[in-house]
Amino acid sequence: MASCLSTVWTCIIIVCKMLYQLKIVDPSEYSSNCTQPLLNGTNLSPEEMGNSTLYRGPVDPANWFGIRKGFPNLGYIQNHLLVLLLLVLEAVVYRRQEYYRKQHQLVAPITETIFEDVSREQLDHGLVTCAKYFLNYFYYKFGLEICFLMTVNVIGQRMNFMVILHGCWLVVILTRRRRAAIARLWPKYCLFLVVFLLYQYLLCVGMPPALCMDYPWRWSQSLPMNSALIKWLYLPDFFVAPKSTNLINDFVLLLCAAQQWRVFVAERTEEWLRAAGDNADRPDLEREPHNPTPNFIHC
C-alpha cells in the first residue's frame, strides 16, 4: 500500500513539474516584490539583506511548493524519475515472487529471509552457512547496536540544538540496560522520531516567502539573535535557511528504529526463535543449564 501511494505521489509531482515548464506559465506575472525594511527595523546587515530570499529578487510563489522553472527538464526531474524507477523495480520483484510461488505451490517464508534452509542450528557448521545466516538475520541480532550508532552519527553530523533531544533519548535508553526494558520503551522512541522529523521538516519549509513577511527574530536590532545563533537553533530563516539535507540522517535513523521495532515484536514469536535464535540478554542457566553452543564460558 505504501509503495502504491508513493508511486502515485511521485507521478503527480513529475506531472506538475512538467506542466510548470510550459511557455504559457510566466512567473513574472504573479511574482512578489518585497520591500526592504529600514535598517532599524531588522537585525539583518545590508549584505545579508541583499542575499535574503525575500529581498534579492522577485519571489515566485510556486517555489514554496517545490516547483520552479528548470532547464534542462530531464535534470530537473531526474531524482523523481529515479524514485519512480526504484518503485517500479520493487513492484516487479514482488509480483515475480508471488507468481513463482503460486506456480510452484510454495509458501512465503514467515521470517522473510533470503536463505530459507539456514537457521541458528547451522550457524557453526562452516563459513558459508555463517555468511548465509548473517545475511538472513544480521539486523535481527545487531539492529539495536546499529540504531545506537545511527543516533551517534546524527549527533555528530548535526551539532546543533536539535541533537540535544537525541542525546537525551540515547541516555534514557542506555540506562534501561536490559533488552526487555528497552523493548517496552521503543514504541515511544519511534513515535518521538516521527513527530520530531515532521517538526524539523516544517522548519525547513518555513513560511511562504511570497507573503513578504520576515520571521520575528529578524524584526528588530534589539533582539540578541544573529545568523549563527539562528543556524545553531535550527530556526527557519530567509537568509540562513535550515539545512534540509540534515534530515536524511534523521530519516535513516527512523528507518532503522522502525525495523528494530519489528525485531522486538518478531523475537517474541516461536517461528523467529526457532529460525534465528534467542536474543535474550543472558541465558537462564538455572532453568536450562545445557548450552548447545560452546562459548568457552559455560562448556
LONU-150964 format. One record per residue (C-alpha): x, y, z; chain; residue in one letter. Coordinates in pm, whole numbers, padded with zeros to 5 digits, always signed. Layout:
<nodes>
<node><u>X</u><v>Y</v><w>Z</w><chain>A</chain><res>A</res></node>
...
</nodes>
This chain:
<nodes>
<node><u>+00000</u><v>+00000</v><w>+00000</w><chain>A</chain><res>M</res></node>
<node><u>+00280</u><v>+00241</v><w>+00089</w><chain>A</chain><res>A</res></node>
<node><u>+00458</u><v>+00168</v><w>-00240</w><chain>A</chain><res>S</res></node>
<node><u>+00138</u><v>+00235</v><w>-00437</w><chain>A</chain><res>C</res></node>
<node><u>+00084</u><v>+00569</v><w>-00263</w><chain>A</chain><res>L</res></node>
<node><u>+00448</u><v>+00664</v><w>-00317</w><chain>A</chain><res>S</res></node>
<node><u>+00422</u><v>+00578</v><w>-00687</w><chain>A</chain><res>T</res></node>
<node><u>+00107</u><v>+00785</v><w>-00734</w><chain>A</chain><res>V</res></node>
<node><u>+00254</u><v>+01080</v><w>-00543</w><chain>A</chain><res>W</res></node>
<node><u>+00578</u><v>+01067</v><w>-00744</w><chain>A</chain><res>T</res></node>
<node><u>+00384</u><v>+01065</v><w>-01071</w><chain>A</chain><res>C</res></node>
<node><u>+00177</u><v>+01364</v><w>-00958</w><chain>A</chain><res>I</res></node>
<node><u>+00493</u><v>+01561</v><w>-00871</w><chain>A</chain><res>I</res></node>
<node><u>+00653</u><v>+01479</v><w>-01208</w><chain>A</chain><res>I</res></node>
<node><u>+00340</u><v>+01585</v><w>-01399</w><chain>A</chain><res>V</res></node>
<node><u>+00310</u><v>+01911</v><w>-01202</w><chain>A</chain><res>C</res></node>
<node><u>+00675</u><v>+01996</v><w>-01259</w><chain>A</chain><res>K</res></node>
<node><u>+00649</u><v>+01930</v><w>-01632</w><chain>A</chain><res>M</res></node>
<node><u>+00328</u><v>+02133</v><w>-01666</w><chain>A</chain><res>L</res></node>
<node><u>+00500</u><v>+02426</v><w>-01497</w><chain>A</chain><res>Y</res></node>
<node><u>+00762</u><v>+02427</v><w>-01774</w><chain>A</chain><res>Q</res></node>
<node><u>+00501</u><v>+02524</v><w>-02037</w><chain>A</chain><res>L</res></node>
<node><u>+00551</u><v>+02861</v><w>-02202</w><chain>A</chain><res>K</res></node>
<node><u>+00204</u><v>+02978</v><w>-02100</w><chain>A</chain><res>I</res></node>
<node><u>+00324</u><v>+02980</v><w>-01738</w><chain>A</chain><res>V</res></node>
<node><u>+00506</u><v>+03307</v><w>-01673</w><chain>A</chain><res>D</res></node>
<node><u>+00621</u><v>+03352</v><w>-01309</w><chain>A</chain><res>P</res></node>
<node><u>+00698</u><v>+03721</v><w>-01366</w><chain>A</chain><res>S</res></node>
<node><u>+00324</u><v>+03794</v><w>-01391</w><chain>A</chain><res>E</res></node>
<node><u>+00245</u><v>+03687</v><w>-01034</w><chain>A</chain><res>Y</res></node>
<node><u>+00579</u><v>+03702</v><w>-00851</w><chain>A</chain><res>S</res></node>
<node><u>+00602</u><v>+03917</v><w>-00538</w><chain>A</chain><res>S</res></node>
<node><u>+00849</u><v>+04202</v><w>-00493</w><chain>A</chain><res>N</res></node>
<node><u>+00916</u><v>+04252</v><w>-00124</w><chain>A</chain><res>C</res></node>
<node><u>+01018</u><v>+04594</v><w>+00003</w><chain>A</chain><res>T</res></node>
<node><u>+01336</u><v>+04608</v><w>+00207</w><chain>A</chain><res>Q</res></node>
<node><u>+01279</u><v>+04728</v><w>+00566</w><chain>A</chain><res>P</res></node>
<node><u>+01463</u><v>+05016</v><w>+00727</w><chain>A</chain><res>L</res></node>
<node><u>+01795</u><v>+04937</v><w>+00895</w><chain>A</chain><res>L</res></node>
<node><u>+01644</u><v>+04992</v><w>+01242</w><chain>A</chain><res>N</res></node>
<node><u>+01354</u><v>+04760</v><w>+01157</w><chain>A</chain><res>G</res></node>
<node><u>+01563</u><v>+04446</v><w>+01114</w><chain>A</chain><res>T</res></node>
<node><u>+01879</u><v>+04289</v><w>+01253</w><chain>A</chain><res>N</res></node>
<node><u>+01997</u><v>+04195</v><w>+00904</w><chain>A</chain><res>L</res></node>
<node><u>+02303</u><v>+04374</v><w>+00775</w><chain>A</chain><res>S</res></node>
<node><u>+02285</u><v>+04533</v><w>+00427</w><chain>A</chain><res>P</res></node>
<node><u>+02494</u><v>+04247</v><w>+00287</w><chain>A</chain><res>E</res></node>
<node><u>+02268</u><v>+03984</v><w>+00448</w><chain>A</chain><res>E</res></node>
<node><u>+01958</u><v>+04166</v><w>+00328</w><chain>A</chain><res>M</res></node>
<node><u>+02086</u><v>+04152</v><w>-00028</w><chain>A</chain><res>G</res></node>
<node><u>+02123</u><v>+03772</v><w>-00002</w><chain>A</chain><res>N</res></node>
<node><u>+01789</u><v>+03712</v><w>+00169</w><chain>A</chain><res>S</res></node>
<node><u>+01527</u><v>+03521</v><w>-00027</w><chain>A</chain><res>T</res></node>
<node><u>+01276</u><v>+03798</v><w>+00042</w><chain>A</chain><res>L</res></node>
<node><u>+01475</u><v>+04090</v><w>-00096</w><chain>A</chain><res>Y</res></node>
<node><u>+01724</u><v>+03963</v><w>-00354</w><chain>A</chain><res>R</res></node>
<node><u>+01468</u><v>+03947</v><w>-00634</w><chain>A</chain><res>G</res></node>
<node><u>+01110</u><v>+03861</v><w>-00734</w><chain>A</chain><res>P</res></node>
<node><u>+00965</u><v>+03575</v><w>-00528</w><chain>A</chain><res>V</res></node>
<node><u>+00784</u><v>+03303</v><w>-00722</w><chain>A</chain><res>D</res></node>
<node><u>+00505</u><v>+03158</v><w>-00501</w><chain>A</chain><res>P</res></node>
<node><u>+00540</u><v>+02820</v><w>-00675</w><chain>A</chain><res>A</res></node>
<node><u>+00893</u><v>+02777</v><w>-00538</w><chain>A</chain><res>N</res></node>
<node><u>+00750</u><v>+02721</v><w>-00190</w><chain>A</chain><res>W</res></node>
<node><u>+00563</u><v>+02418</v><w>-00328</w><chain>A</chain><res>F</res></node>
<node><u>+00884</u><v>+02278</v><w>-00477</w><chain>A</chain><res>G</res></node>
<node><u>+00807</u><v>+02379</v><w>-00836</w><chain>A</chain><res>I</res></node>
<node><u>+01023</u><v>+02610</v><w>-01045</w><chain>A</chain><res>R</res></node>
<node><u>+01132</u><v>+02679</v><w>-01396</w><chain>A</chain><res>K</res></node>
<node><u>+01420</u><v>+02440</v><w>-01460</w><chain>A</chain><res>G</res></node>
<node><u>+01631</u><v>+02369</v><w>-01765</w><chain>A</chain><res>F</res></node>
<node><u>+01711</u><v>+02113</v><w>-01891</w><chain>A</chain><res>P</res></node>
<node><u>+01388</u><v>+01939</v><w>-01800</w><chain>A</chain><res>N</res></node>
<node><u>+01544</u><v>+01594</v><w>-01764</w><chain>A</chain><res>L</res></node>
<node><u>+01788</u><v>+01711</v><w>-01498</w><chain>A</chain><res>G</res></node>
<node><u>+01507</u><v>+01891</v><w>-01319</w><chain>A</chain><res>Y</res></node>
<node><u>+01301</u><v>+01574</v><w>-01264</w><chain>A</chain><res>I</res></node>
<node><u>+01592</u><v>+01329</v><w>-01257</w><chain>A</chain><res>Q</res></node>
<node><u>+01565</u><v>+01246</v><w>-00886</w><chain>A</chain><res>N</res></node>
<node><u>+01192</u><v>+01178</v><w>-00907</w><chain>A</chain><res>H</res></node>
<node><u>+01245</u><v>+00958</v><w>-01211</w><chain>A</chain><res>L</res></node>
<node><u>+01499</u><v>+00754</v><w>-01012</w><chain>A</chain><res>L</res></node>
<node><u>+01249</u><v>+00715</v><w>-00727</w><chain>A</chain><res>V</res></node>
<node><u>+00983</u><v>+00605</v><w>-00975</w><chain>A</chain><res>L</res></node>
<node><u>+01226</u><v>+00356</v><w>-01129</w><chain>A</chain><res>L</res></node>
<node><u>+01303</u><v>+00204</v><w>-00788</w><chain>A</chain><res>L</res></node>
<node><u>+00932</u><v>+00176</v><w>-00706</w><chain>A</chain><res>L</res></node>
<node><u>+00863</u><v>+00004</v><w>-01038</w><chain>A</chain><res>V</res></node>
<node><u>+01154</u><v>-00234</v><w>-00979</w><chain>A</chain><res>L</res></node>
<node><u>+01017</u><v>-00318</v><w>-00634</w><chain>A</chain><res>E</res></node>
<node><u>+00672</u><v>-00391</v><w>-00779</w><chain>A</chain><res>A</res></node>
<node><u>+00822</u><v>-00616</v><w>-01049</w><chain>A</chain><res>V</res></node>
<node><u>+01024</u><v>-00815</v><w>-00795</w><chain>A</chain><res>V</res></node>
<node><u>+00728</u><v>-00869</v><w>-00562</w><chain>A</chain><res>Y</res></node>
<node><u>+00495</u><v>-00966</v><w>-00847</w><chain>A</chain><res>R</res></node>
<node><u>+00757</u><v>-01207</v><w>-00985</w><chain>A</chain><res>R</res></node>
<node><u>+00799</u><v>-01370</v><w>-00644</w><chain>A</chain><res>Q</res></node>
<node><u>+00424</u><v>-01402</v><w>-00598</w><chain>A</chain><res>E</res></node>
<node><u>+00381</u><v>-01555</v><w>-00944</w><chain>A</chain><res>Y</res></node>
<node><u>+00668</u><v>-01802</v><w>-00890</w><chain>A</chain><res>Y</res></node>
<node><u>+00530</u><v>-01920</v><w>-00555</w><chain>A</chain><res>R</res></node>
<node><u>+00181</u><v>-01969</v><w>-00693</w><chain>A</chain><res>K</res></node>
<node><u>+00316</u><v>-02154</v><w>-00995</w><chain>A</chain><res>Q</res></node>
<node><u>+00520</u><v>-02396</v><w>-00781</w><chain>A</chain><res>H</res></node>
<node><u>+00274</u><v>-02402</v><w>-00488</w><chain>A</chain><res>Q</res></node>
<node><u>+00524</u><v>-02258</v><w>-00243</w><chain>A</chain><res>L</res></node>
<node><u>+00457</u><v>-02068</v><w>+00078</w><chain>A</chain><res>V</res></node>
<node><u>+00633</u><v>-01740</v><w>+00151</w><chain>A</chain><res>A</res></node>
<node><u>+00880</u><v>-01772</v><w>+00442</w><chain>A</chain><res>P</res></node>
<node><u>+00746</u><v>-01633</v><w>+00767</w><chain>A</chain><res>I</res></node>
<node><u>+01081</u><v>-01476</v><w>+00852</w><chain>A</chain><res>T</res></node>
<node><u>+01112</u><v>-01311</v><w>+00506</w><chain>A</chain><res>E</res></node>
<node><u>+01470</u><v>-01434</v><w>+00467</w><chain>A</chain><res>T</res></node>
<node><u>+01691</u><v>-01496</v><w>+00164</w><chain>A</chain><res>I</res></node>
<node><u>+01814</u><v>-01845</v><w>+00254</w><chain>A</chain><res>F</res></node>
<node><u>+01524</u><v>-02042</v><w>+00398</w><chain>A</chain><res>E</res></node>
<node><u>+01728</u><v>-02355</v><w>+00476</w><chain>A</chain><res>D</res></node>
<node><u>+01968</u><v>-02179</v><w>+00718</w><chain>A</chain><res>V</res></node>
<node><u>+01879</u><v>-02133</v><w>+01084</w><chain>A</chain><res>S</res></node>
<node><u>+02057</u><v>-02082</v><w>+01416</w><chain>A</chain><res>R</res></node>
<node><u>+02143</u><v>-02452</v><w>+01435</w><chain>A</chain><res>E</res></node>
<node><u>+02356</u><v>-02431</v><w>+01118</w><chain>A</chain><res>Q</res></node>
<node><u>+02545</u><v>-02117</v><w>+01223</w><chain>A</chain><res>L</res></node>
<node><u>+02857</u><v>-02301</v><w>+01346</w><chain>A</chain><res>D</res></node>
<node><u>+02875</u><v>-02556</v><w>+01064</w><chain>A</chain><res>H</res></node>
<node><u>+03108</u><v>-02352</v><w>+00843</w><chain>A</chain><res>G</res></node>
<node><u>+03189</u><v>-02013</v><w>+00695</w><chain>A</chain><res>L</res></node>
<node><u>+02933</u><v>-02049</v><w>+00415</w><chain>A</chain><res>V</res></node>
<node><u>+02644</u><v>-02123</v><w>+00649</w><chain>A</chain><res>T</res></node>
<node><u>+02767</u><v>-01850</v><w>+00884</w><chain>A</chain><res>C</res></node>
<node><u>+02763</u><v>-01596</v><w>+00599</w><chain>A</chain><res>A</res></node>
<node><u>+02415</u><v>-01709</v><w>+00492</w><chain>A</chain><res>K</res></node>
<node><u>+02288</u><v>-01685</v><w>+00849</w><chain>A</chain><res>Y</res></node>
<node><u>+02409</u><v>-01328</v><w>+00891</w><chain>A</chain><res>F</res></node>
<node><u>+02269</u><v>-01229</v><w>+00552</w><chain>A</chain><res>L</res></node>
<node><u>+01937</u><v>-01351</v><w>+00685</w><chain>A</chain><res>N</res></node>
<node><u>+01946</u><v>-01230</v><w>+01044</w><chain>A</chain><res>Y</res></node>
<node><u>+02224</u><v>-00972</v><w>+01083</w><chain>A</chain><res>F</res></node>
<node><u>+01982</u><v>-00692</v><w>+01171</w><chain>A</chain><res>Y</res></node>
<node><u>+01784</u><v>-00929</v><w>+01392</w><chain>A</chain><res>Y</res></node>
<node><u>+02098</u><v>-00981</v><w>+01601</w><chain>A</chain><res>K</res></node>
<node><u>+02265</u><v>-00640</v><w>+01585</w><chain>A</chain><res>F</res></node>
<node><u>+01985</u><v>-00398</v><w>+01494</w><chain>A</chain><res>G</res></node>
<node><u>+01980</u><v>-00234</v><w>+01837</w><chain>A</chain><res>L</res></node>
<node><u>+02352</u><v>-00160</v><w>+01821</w><chain>A</chain><res>E</res></node>
<node><u>+02309</u><v>-00019</v><w>+01469</w><chain>A</chain><res>I</res></node>
<node><u>+02038</u><v>+00215</v><w>+01600</w><chain>A</chain><res>C</res></node>
<node><u>+02276</u><v>+00339</v><w>+01870</w><chain>A</chain><res>F</res></node>
<node><u>+02546</u><v>+00403</v><w>+01609</w><chain>A</chain><res>L</res></node>
<node><u>+02298</u><v>+00587</v><w>+01387</w><chain>A</chain><res>M</res></node>
<node><u>+02196</u><v>+00808</v><w>+01680</w><chain>A</chain><res>T</res></node>
<node><u>+02560</u><v>+00896</v><w>+01746</w><chain>A</chain><res>V</res></node>
<node><u>+02601</u><v>+00964</v><w>+01372</w><chain>A</chain><res>N</res></node>
<node><u>+02304</u><v>+01205</v><w>+01376</w><chain>A</chain><res>V</res></node>
<node><u>+02451</u><v>+01388</v><w>+01675</w><chain>A</chain><res>I</res></node>
<node><u>+02793</u><v>+01410</v><w>+01510</w><chain>A</chain><res>G</res></node>
<node><u>+02658</u><v>+01525</v><w>+01174</w><chain>A</chain><res>Q</res></node>
<node><u>+02415</u><v>+01785</v><w>+01309</w><chain>A</chain><res>R</res></node>
<node><u>+02595</u><v>+01951</v><w>+01603</w><chain>A</chain><res>M</res></node>
<node><u>+02310</u><v>+02193</v><w>+01671</w><chain>A</chain><res>N</res></node>
<node><u>+02039</u><v>+02246</v><w>+01930</w><chain>A</chain><res>F</res></node>
<node><u>+01816</u><v>+01970</v><w>+01795</w><chain>A</chain><res>M</res></node>
<node><u>+02063</u><v>+01692</v><w>+01873</w><chain>A</chain><res>V</res></node>
<node><u>+02025</u><v>+01759</v><w>+02247</w><chain>A</chain><res>I</res></node>
<node><u>+01693</u><v>+01572</v><w>+02232</w><chain>A</chain><res>L</res></node>
<node><u>+01858</u><v>+01281</v><w>+02051</w><chain>A</chain><res>H</res></node>
<node><u>+02127</u><v>+01272</v><w>+02318</w><chain>A</chain><res>G</res></node>
<node><u>+01868</u><v>+01271</v><w>+02597</w><chain>A</chain><res>C</res></node>
<node><u>+01684</u><v>+00979</v><w>+02439</w><chain>A</chain><res>W</res></node>
<node><u>+02011</u><v>+00790</v><w>+02394</w><chain>A</chain><res>L</res></node>
<node><u>+02092</u><v>+00834</v><w>+02764</w><chain>A</chain><res>V</res></node>
<node><u>+01742</u><v>+00724</v><w>+02869</w><chain>A</chain><res>V</res></node>
<node><u>+01758</u><v>+00411</v><w>+02652</w><chain>A</chain><res>I</res></node>
<node><u>+02108</u><v>+00314</v><w>+02765</w><chain>A</chain><res>L</res></node>
<node><u>+02014</u><v>+00350</v><w>+03131</w><chain>A</chain><res>T</res></node>
<node><u>+01745</u><v>+00084</v><w>+03085</w><chain>A</chain><res>R</res></node>
<node><u>+02025</u><v>-00169</v><w>+03017</w><chain>A</chain><res>R</res></node>
<node><u>+01801</u><v>-00477</v><w>+02987</w><chain>A</chain><res>R</res></node>
<node><u>+01672</u><v>-00560</v><w>+02641</w><chain>A</chain><res>R</res></node>
<node><u>+01318</u><v>-00624</v><w>+02764</w><chain>A</chain><res>A</res></node>
<node><u>+01302</u><v>-00278</v><w>+02924</w><chain>A</chain><res>A</res></node>
<node><u>+01434</u><v>-00117</v><w>+02605</w><chain>A</chain><res>I</res></node>
<node><u>+01172</u><v>-00304</v><w>+02401</w><chain>A</chain><res>A</res></node>
<node><u>+00893</u><v>-00160</v><w>+02617</w><chain>A</chain><res>R</res></node>
<node><u>+01028</u><v>+00192</v><w>+02566</w><chain>A</chain><res>L</res></node>
<node><u>+01099</u><v>+00155</v><w>+02193</w><chain>A</chain><res>W</res></node>
<node><u>+00749</u><v>+00240</v><w>+02056</w><chain>A</chain><res>P</res></node>
<node><u>+00761</u><v>+00575</v><w>+02238</w><chain>A</chain><res>K</res></node>
<node><u>+01105</u><v>+00639</v><w>+02089</w><chain>A</chain><res>Y</res></node>
<node><u>+00977</u><v>+00565</v><w>+01737</w><chain>A</chain><res>C</res></node>
<node><u>+00683</u><v>+00799</v><w>+01793</w><chain>A</chain><res>L</res></node>
<node><u>+00926</u><v>+01072</v><w>+01902</w><chain>A</chain><res>F</res></node>
<node><u>+01136</u><v>+01022</v><w>+01588</w><chain>A</chain><res>L</res></node>
<node><u>+00829</u><v>+01051</v><w>+01363</w><chain>A</chain><res>V</res></node>
<node><u>+00699</u><v>+01368</v><w>+01530</w><chain>A</chain><res>V</res></node>
<node><u>+01047</u><v>+01519</v><w>+01552</w><chain>A</chain><res>F</res></node>
<node><u>+01117</u><v>+01452</v><w>+01183</w><chain>A</chain><res>L</res></node>
<node><u>+00788</u><v>+01613</v><w>+01079</w><chain>A</chain><res>L</res></node>
<node><u>+00860</u><v>+01913</v><w>+01303</w><chain>A</chain><res>Y</res></node>
<node><u>+01204</u><v>+01963</v><w>+01150</w><chain>A</chain><res>Q</res></node>
<node><u>+01057</u><v>+01927</v><w>+00802</w><chain>A</chain><res>Y</res></node>
<node><u>+00811</u><v>+02207</v><w>+00877</w><chain>A</chain><res>L</res></node>
<node><u>+01102</u><v>+02421</v><w>+00999</w><chain>A</chain><res>L</res></node>
<node><u>+01284</u><v>+02361</v><w>+00670</w><chain>A</chain><res>C</res></node>
<node><u>+00975</u><v>+02450</v><w>+00466</w><chain>A</chain><res>V</res></node>
<node><u>+00906</u><v>+02765</v><w>+00668</w><chain>A</chain><res>G</res></node>
<node><u>+00661</u><v>+03038</v><w>+00573</w><chain>A</chain><res>M</res></node>
<node><u>+00585</u><v>+03116</v><w>+00209</w><chain>A</chain><res>P</res></node>
<node><u>+00826</u><v>+03394</v><w>+00109</w><chain>A</chain><res>P</res></node>
<node><u>+00559</u><v>+03537</v><w>-00121</w><chain>A</chain><res>A</res></node>
<node><u>+00389</u><v>+03677</v><w>+00191</w><chain>A</chain><res>L</res></node>
<node><u>+00682</u><v>+03921</v><w>+00223</w><chain>A</chain><res>C</res></node>
<node><u>+00683</u><v>+03869</v><w>+00600</w><chain>A</chain><res>M</res></node>
<node><u>+01007</u><v>+03804</v><w>+00783</w><chain>A</chain><res>D</res></node>
<node><u>+01038</u><v>+03593</v><w>+01098</w><chain>A</chain><res>Y</res></node>
<node><u>+01001</u><v>+03756</v><w>+01444</w><chain>A</chain><res>P</res></node>
<node><u>+01369</u><v>+03705</v><w>+01530</w><chain>A</chain><res>W</res></node>
<node><u>+01453</u><v>+03939</v><w>+01241</w><chain>A</chain><res>R</res></node>
<node><u>+01215</u><v>+04222</v><w>+01330</w><chain>A</chain><res>W</res></node>
<node><u>+01440</u><v>+04440</v><w>+01543</w><chain>A</chain><res>S</res></node>
<node><u>+01807</u><v>+04509</v><w>+01607</w><chain>A</chain><res>Q</res></node>
<node><u>+01742</u><v>+04489</v><w>+01982</w><chain>A</chain><res>S</res></node>
<node><u>+01683</u><v>+04113</v><w>+01961</w><chain>A</chain><res>L</res></node>
<node><u>+02001</u><v>+03922</v><w>+02057</w><chain>A</chain><res>P</res></node>
<node><u>+01973</u><v>+03692</v><w>+01755</w><chain>A</chain><res>M</res></node>
<node><u>+02236</u><v>+03673</v><w>+01485</w><chain>A</chain><res>N</res></node>
<node><u>+02264</u><v>+03441</v><w>+01187</w><chain>A</chain><res>S</res></node>
<node><u>+02500</u><v>+03198</v><w>+01362</w><chain>A</chain><res>A</res></node>
<node><u>+02262</u><v>+03155</v><w>+01657</w><chain>A</chain><res>L</res></node>
<node><u>+01964</u><v>+03108</v><w>+01426</w><chain>A</chain><res>I</res></node>
<node><u>+02156</u><v>+02841</v><w>+01236</w><chain>A</chain><res>K</res></node>
<node><u>+02252</u><v>+02660</v><w>+01559</w><chain>A</chain><res>W</res></node>
<node><u>+01893</u><v>+02670</v><w>+01688</w><chain>A</chain><res>L</res></node>
<node><u>+01776</u><v>+02532</v><w>+01351</w><chain>A</chain><res>Y</res></node>
<node><u>+01514</u><v>+02804</v><w>+01312</w><chain>A</chain><res>L</res></node>
<node><u>+01356</u><v>+02891</v><w>+00978</w><chain>A</chain><res>P</res></node>
<node><u>+01509</u><v>+03195</v><w>+00817</w><chain>A</chain><res>D</res></node>
<node><u>+01519</u><v>+03353</v><w>+00473</w><chain>A</chain><res>F</res></node>
<node><u>+01891</u><v>+03431</v><w>+00494</w><chain>A</chain><res>F</res></node>
<node><u>+02030</u><v>+03117</v><w>+00662</w><chain>A</chain><res>V</res></node>
<node><u>+01768</u><v>+02855</v><w>+00585</w><chain>A</chain><res>A</res></node>
<node><u>+01787</u><v>+02529</v><w>+00784</w><chain>A</chain><res>P</res></node>
<node><u>+01999</u><v>+02269</v><w>+00608</w><chain>A</chain><res>K</res></node>
<node><u>+01740</u><v>+02025</v><w>+00480</w><chain>A</chain><res>S</res></node>
<node><u>+01997</u><v>+01757</v><w>+00395</w><chain>A</chain><res>T</res></node>
<node><u>+02040</u><v>+01703</v><w>+00769</w><chain>A</chain><res>N</res></node>
<node><u>+01701</u><v>+01534</v><w>+00767</w><chain>A</chain><res>L</res></node>
<node><u>+01849</u><v>+01246</v><w>+00565</w><chain>A</chain><res>I</res></node>
<node><u>+02034</u><v>+01127</v><w>+00876</w><chain>A</chain><res>N</res></node>
<node><u>+01716</u><v>+01158</v><w>+01084</w><chain>A</chain><res>D</res></node>
<node><u>+01522</u><v>+00961</v><w>+00824</w><chain>A</chain><res>F</res></node>
<node><u>+01780</u><v>+00680</v><w>+00819</w><chain>A</chain><res>V</res></node>
<node><u>+01767</u><v>+00670</v><w>+01199</w><chain>A</chain><res>L</res></node>
<node><u>+01386</u><v>+00649</v><w>+01187</w><chain>A</chain><res>L</res></node>
<node><u>+01410</u><v>+00369</v><w>+00930</w><chain>A</chain><res>L</res></node>
<node><u>+01650</u><v>+00171</v><w>+01150</w><chain>A</chain><res>C</res></node>
<node><u>+01438</u><v>+00231</v><w>+01461</w><chain>A</chain><res>A</res></node>
<node><u>+01121</u><v>+00117</v><w>+01282</w><chain>A</chain><res>A</res></node>
<node><u>+01293</u><v>-00204</v><w>+01169</w><chain>A</chain><res>Q</res></node>
<node><u>+01421</u><v>-00260</v><w>+01523</w><chain>A</chain><res>Q</res></node>
<node><u>+01063</u><v>-00228</v><w>+01650</w><chain>A</chain><res>W</res></node>
<node><u>+00974</u><v>-00513</v><w>+01413</w><chain>A</chain><res>R</res></node>
<node><u>+01264</u><v>-00712</v><w>+01558</w><chain>A</chain><res>V</res></node>
<node><u>+01137</u><v>-00662</v><w>+01913</w><chain>A</chain><res>F</res></node>
<node><u>+00798</u><v>-00794</v><w>+01804</w><chain>A</chain><res>V</res></node>
<node><u>+00943</u><v>-01082</v><w>+01600</w><chain>A</chain><res>A</res></node>
<node><u>+01178</u><v>-01212</v><w>+01868</w><chain>A</chain><res>E</res></node>
<node><u>+00878</u><v>-01297</v><w>+02085</w><chain>A</chain><res>R</res></node>
<node><u>+00733</u><v>-01536</v><w>+01825</w><chain>A</chain><res>T</res></node>
<node><u>+00812</u><v>-01907</v><w>+01809</w><chain>A</chain><res>E</res></node>
<node><u>+00896</u><v>-01904</v><w>+01436</w><chain>A</chain><res>E</res></node>
<node><u>+01169</u><v>-01643</v><w>+01474</w><chain>A</chain><res>W</res></node>
<node><u>+01309</u><v>-01802</v><w>+01789</w><chain>A</chain><res>L</res></node>
<node><u>+01339</u><v>-02135</v><w>+01612</w><chain>A</chain><res>R</res></node>
<node><u>+01494</u><v>-01990</v><w>+01295</w><chain>A</chain><res>A</res></node>
<node><u>+01714</u><v>-01704</v><w>+01422</w><chain>A</chain><res>A</res></node>
<node><u>+01773</u><v>-01792</v><w>+01785</w><chain>A</chain><res>G</res></node>
<node><u>+01708</u><v>-01615</v><w>+02112</w><chain>A</chain><res>D</res></node>
<node><u>+01804</u><v>-01251</v><w>+02169</w><chain>A</chain><res>N</res></node>
<node><u>+01790</u><v>-01269</v><w>+02548</w><chain>A</chain><res>A</res></node>
<node><u>+02049</u><v>-01072</v><w>+02743</w><chain>A</chain><res>D</res></node>
<node><u>+02187</u><v>-01380</v><w>+02919</w><chain>A</chain><res>R</res></node>
<node><u>+02089</u><v>-01748</v><w>+02924</w><chain>A</chain><res>P</res></node>
<node><u>+01885</u><v>-01871</v><w>+03216</w><chain>A</chain><res>D</res></node>
<node><u>+02124</u><v>-02140</v><w>+03339</w><chain>A</chain><res>L</res></node>
<node><u>+01903</u><v>-02242</v><w>+03631</w><chain>A</chain><res>E</res></node>
<node><u>+01608</u><v>-02324</v><w>+03407</w><chain>A</chain><res>R</res></node>
<node><u>+01814</u><v>-02456</v><w>+03114</w><chain>A</chain><res>E</res></node>
<node><u>+02167</u><v>-02549</v><w>+03230</w><chain>A</chain><res>P</res></node>
<node><u>+02270</u><v>-02706</v><w>+02899</w><chain>A</chain><res>H</res></node>
<node><u>+02415</u><v>-02464</v><w>+02644</w><chain>A</chain><res>N</res></node>
<node><u>+02424</u><v>-02630</v><w>+02299</w><chain>A</chain><res>P</res></node>
<node><u>+02683</u><v>-02384</v><w>+02165</w><chain>A</chain><res>T</res></node>
<node><u>+03040</u><v>-02396</v><w>+02308</w><chain>A</chain><res>P</res></node>
<node><u>+03134</u><v>-02047</v><w>+02421</w><chain>A</chain><res>N</res></node>
<node><u>+03435</u><v>-02125</v><w>+02647</w><chain>A</chain><res>F</res></node>
<node><u>+03239</u><v>-02000</v><w>+02949</w><chain>A</chain><res>I</res></node>
<node><u>+02958</u><v>-02249</v><w>+03009</w><chain>A</chain><res>H</res></node>
<node><u>+03102</u><v>-02558</v><w>+02836</w><chain>A</chain><res>C</res></node>
</nodes>
